[in-house]
Amino acid sequence: MAVSVMSFFQPGCMGCMKQSPINREVAQELHVTIEEIDALKNPQYVRQYSLKVTPTIILVQDNAVKERFEGVVHREQLEGAIKKYL
């Protein structure tokens, strides 16, 4: 099954503002969708994934968390993680 990539952010978060263009570049390069989710507007995810900081990127496959990154993730690291599940 395909990997689902979720990027959690908060408005005004400096790290989140740095992460967003990286997410767009990776999504375009790998032809995947990276769902950007406002953690404040979606508290169910905060509980479900025990979110502590933003940005947080979670890769889910078969309803299981395969990879988790807290803080800004560099393009090469994010691409490498996603490629493992494509």
PyMOL commands that set and color helices and strands:
alter all, ss='L'
color gray80, all
select helices_A, chain A and resi 14-30+43-48+75-83
alter helices_A, ss='H'
color red, helices_A
select strands_A, chain A and resi 4-9+34-38+56-61+64-70
alter strands_A, ss='S'
color yellow, strands_A
deselect
rebuild
show_as cartoon
